[in-house]
Amino acid sequence: MEITVESLETPALTKAQLAELLFEQIGLNKRESKDMIDAFFDLVADSLVEGHDVKISGFGNFQIRTKAPRPGRNPRTGEAIPIEARRVVTFHASHKLKEQIQEEGRTPPAA
């Protein structure tokens, strides 16, 4: 499966592109493809909001981490500003994904 980036201004894989791939390669209609992509990301987001880790085999793990409150400062004024406790999402790539990225980095790009 080859994914092409349509323009240099948006070098990202979008949900619309994922839905288009489902339409082209699996044969779902466009509405089903869009709904499936939306449902997948809703499920991932909902699981993370509930505090559950999300593990995608061969890709990586999304985890919720709680950061403690800490002192900060405004870089412009130097004024001390407290930073409140918050939850953040972290992503750790699987070994398989890391290997794929390293292999692609070693091969010269196609001209």
C-alpha positions, 0 to 999 in steps of 0.5 A, a space after each residue: 500500500 503506497 500513500 502519497 502526500 498530495 501537496 507540500 503544504 500538508 505533509 500529513 496523512 488525513 482521515 479523509 485520505 484514510 477513508 479514501 484508501 478504505 474505499 479504493 482498496 477494500 471496496 466499502 462505499 465512501 460513507 461507510 469508509 468515513 464512518 469507519 475511520 471516525 468510529 475508530 478514532 472516536 473509540 481511541 479518544 474515548 478509551 484515552 479519556 477514560 484513562 485506558 491505554 490503547 495498544 495497536 499491535 505492530 504500531 505502538 501504544 498511546 498512554 495517559 500520563 498525569 503530570 504534577 503541578 509545577 512552577 513555571 515562568 513567563 519567558 517574556 517577563 520572567 514572572 512566576 506562573 504556576 502550571 496546573 496538574 494535567 493529563 497528557 497523551 504519550 505515544 511509544 512506537 512499537 519495535 516493528 514500527 521503529 524498524 520500518 522507519 529505520 529501514 526506509 531511512 537507509 534506502 535512497 528515495 525513488 527519483 
